[in-house]
Amino acid sequence: MPVSLPPVIDKESRVIILGTMPSEISLERKEYYANPRNQFWKIIYGIYNQTPSDDYEERCSFLLSRKIALWDVLYSCEREGSSDSRINNSVANNFNELFNDYPGIKAIFFNGKKAENLFNRLVKNNLDSFLFYHRLPSSSSANTRMTLDDKIREWKIVQQYILRPMCS
């Protein structure tokens, strides 16, 4: 069974974007959203009106400099191919440990419906923390119901949430 990638996160992170499980290409390259057809990096850079870097480390630094963390709901699963619709025998990542280690995280944004559904089913009831939750349109190339520009508009809530003053 493939195992997920470690989170892209630091102590300054205020929000986390959760996918389901990295694609085969991502697992092979050890890079989130490595499939060039996935629009994740175009969307993230697009909400800041910038062009994505080709360098993965620079992309991760870009996220962290904007207080955005990245991870997946699942630690492992059985799946033929990379389609979320083929996920079976799911094991969730340890979110209580993550939120204890990174208490600055105050919001979870789901990259699509499947990530949200898996989180709600496997994780949410076992969490000790109170967080803001919001589902975003999937960045997958299979999500053809929206244009890239429409997705960027919807994803701007991530930027808006980070810019909000924090309450103590």
GUVO-550359 format. One line per field, with one value per residue (C-alpha): residue number from 1; x, y, z; residue in one letter. Coordinates in pm, 1 decimal. Example, Ala and Ser with C-alpha at 12.3 -4.5 7.8 and 13.67 -1.06 7.14 Angstrom:
2
bafi 1/2;
X 1230.0/1367.0;
Y -450.0/-106.0;
Z 780.0/714.0;
banu A/S;
//
This chain:
168
bafi 1/2/3/4/5/6/7/8/9/10/11/12/13/14/15/16/17/18/19/20/21/22/23/24/25/26/27/28/29/30/31/32/33/34/35/36/37/38/39/40/41/42/43/44/45/46/47/48/49/50/51/52/53/54/55/56/57/58/59/60/61/62/63/64/65/66/67/68/69/70/71/72/73/74/75/76/77/78/79/80/81/82/83/84/85/86/87/88/89/90/91/92/93/94/95/96/97/98/99/100/101/102/103/104/105/106/107/108/109/110/111/112/113/114/115/116/117/118/119/120/121/122/123/124/125/126/127/128/129/130/131/132/133/134/135/136/137/138/139/140/141/142/143/144/145/146/147/148/149/150/151/152/153/154/155/156/157/158/159/160/161/162/163/164/165/166/167/168;
X 0.0/146.9/213.8/142.1/401.5/498.0/323.3/461.6/426.6/605.7/527.6/400.1/130.8/-223.4/-418.7/-378.0/-499.0/-586.2/-606.1/-700.9/-385.5/-98.0/-121.9/111.0/324.9/341.9/439.4/704.2/854.0/787.6/621.9/268.1/65.0/343.7/103.8/133.4/-237.7/-338.9/-406.2/-311.9/6.3/-153.6/-441.4/-221.3/3.0/-300.9/-466.2/-156.2/-143.8/188.5/324.6/422.9/787.4/912.3/1116.1/929.3/1127.2/1045.3/677.1/683.7/863.2/598.8/324.8/499.1/581.6/206.6/131.8/-21.6/47.4/-20.9/-101.7/-343.5/-625.0/-496.9/-179.6/-237.0/-499.4/-548.2/-607.5/-574.3/-430.5/-465.4/-840.6/-1001.1/-1305.4/-1093.2/-978.3/-1036.0/-913.2/-830.0/-609.5/-608.2/-305.8/-263.1/-427.0/-434.5/-56.2/-26.9/-251.1/-73.6/262.0/130.5/-126.6/-123.3/-340.4/-690.8/-850.5/-872.9/-942.3/-1030.9/-913.7/-1240.8/-1536.8/-1362.1/-1101.5/-1377.6/-1584.6/-1288.1/-1189.8/-1543.4/-1570.0/-1223.4/-1092.7/-1330.4/-1506.1/-1171.1/-1023.8/-958.0/-944.9/-1196.8/-1119.8/-1279.0/-1357.8/-1422.2/-1439.1/-1276.1/-1333.7/-1097.4/-778.1/-787.1/-793.8/-1094.7/-1291.7/-1398.4/-1710.5/-1508.0/-1247.5/-908.4/-1010.1/-1329.0/-1126.4/-882.4/-1173.8/-1316.0/-975.8/-912.8/-1092.1/-765.2/-581.6/-868.9/-876.0/-502.4/-527.9/-801.5/-688.4/-647.7/-852.4/-682.5;
Y 0.0/340.8/584.2/957.0/1232.8/1428.6/1762.9/2086.8/2295.1/2520.8/2700.7/3009.1/2814.3/2939.4/2724.8/2380.0/2256.4/1888.5/1661.5/1294.9/1097.1/1187.0/1058.7/787.7/1055.4/1259.0/956.3/859.1/1210.6/1276.2/1606.0/1723.2/1776.7/1660.9/1569.0/1863.0/1833.3/1903.1/2275.4/2306.7/2510.7/2731.4/2801.3/2872.9/3108.8/3249.9/3369.9/3585.6/3687.8/3512.5/3244.5/2909.2/2828.7/2515.1/2427.2/2219.4/2354.1/2710.2/2614.6/2480.9/2794.9/3004.4/2823.3/2854.5/3222.3/3278.0/3075.3/2788.0/2425.7/2125.7/1762.5/1483.0/1330.0/978.7/822.1/515.9/344.4/86.2/242.7/132.4/428.5/779.7/833.9/925.6/723.1/405.5/457.9/164.9/62.8/418.1/500.5/865.5/1073.7/1168.2/1509.5/1540.1/1513.5/1761.5/2020.8/1974.6/2033.9/2326.9/2513.9/2811.9/2618.0/2758.2/2655.6/2352.6/2391.9/2075.8/2029.7/1881.0/1687.3/1351.0/1500.2/1662.5/1342.4/1128.3/1380.6/1396.8/1018.1/929.2/1228.6/1506.2/1330.3/1239.0/1590.1/1785.5/2124.2/2373.1/2478.0/2653.7/2415.2/2498.7/2285.2/2423.7/2307.2/2023.2/2122.2/1792.9/1804.8/1571.8/1867.3/2017.4/2191.8/2504.3/2700.1/2769.4/3133.1/3023.8/2793.5/3073.5/3301.4/3032.8/2956.7/3324.5/3253.5/3093.7/3422.7/3620.2/3394.1/3433.7/3811.9/3826.6/3942.4/3650.3/3642.7/3508.5;
Z 0.0/-93.0/191.1/171.4/162.5/474.7/519.8/382.7/699.1/943.3/1270.5/1081.1/891.2/957.6/709.6/563.6/227.5/226.7/-72.7/-55.9/-141.8/-373.4/-730.6/-856.1/-1025.4/-702.8/-496.6/-750.4/-758.0/-385.6/-481.6/-416.5/-732.8/-963.2/-1244.2/-1487.1/-1573.3/-1212.9/-1173.7/-805.2/-852.9/-1118.7/-878.8/-574.9/-767.9/-948.8/-627.3/-582.5/-951.2/-1004.1/-1236.6/-1082.1/-1045.2/-1217.6/-908.7/-648.4/-350.9/-461.6/-484.9/-129.6/-8.3/-186.2/9.7/343.2/291.0/261.4/577.8/378.2/472.5/250.7/330.0/250.9/450.7/392.0/521.1/302.9/91.4/-177.8/-515.5/-874.1/-1061.7/-920.6/-927.2/-596.3/-695.9/-668.3/-309.1/-70.9/274.9/379.9/677.4/785.8/875.5/1243.0/1260.9/1640.4/1641.9/1355.0/1521.6/1856.5/1684.5/1476.5/1687.8/1449.0/1202.4/1235.1/905.1/680.3/311.2/122.7/-234.2/-356.2/-224.9/-178.8/56.6/262.1/274.1/380.5/647.4/784.4/791.4/923.4/1117.8/1221.9/1511.4/1668.0/1661.5/1978.0/1805.6/1677.6/1320.9/1025.8/737.6/372.1/57.9/-255.9/-612.4/-697.7/-874.2/-1064.4/-1443.4/-1413.5/-1271.9/-1602.7/-1471.3/-1395.3/-1584.5/-1429.1/-1375.4/-1195.7/-970.8/-889.3/-793.6/-561.4/-407.0/-319.5/9.7/125.8/78.9/234.8/538.7/598.5/571.7/838.2/1181.1/1420.8/1737.5/2045.8;
banu M/P/V/S/L/P/P/V/I/D/K/E/S/R/V/I/I/L/G/T/M/P/S/E/I/S/L/E/R/K/E/Y/Y/A/N/P/R/N/Q/F/W/K/I/I/Y/G/I/Y/N/Q/T/P/S/D/D/Y/E/E/R/C/S/F/L/L/S/R/K/I/A/L/W/D/V/L/Y/S/C/E/R/E/G/S/S/D/S/R/I/N/N/S/V/A/N/N/F/N/E/L/F/N/D/Y/P/G/I/K/A/I/F/F/N/G/K/K/A/E/N/L/F/N/R/L/V/K/N/N/L/D/S/F/L/F/Y/H/R/L/P/S/S/S/S/A/N/T/R/M/T/L/D/D/K/I/R/E/W/K/I/V/Q/Q/Y/I/L/R/P/M/C/S;
//
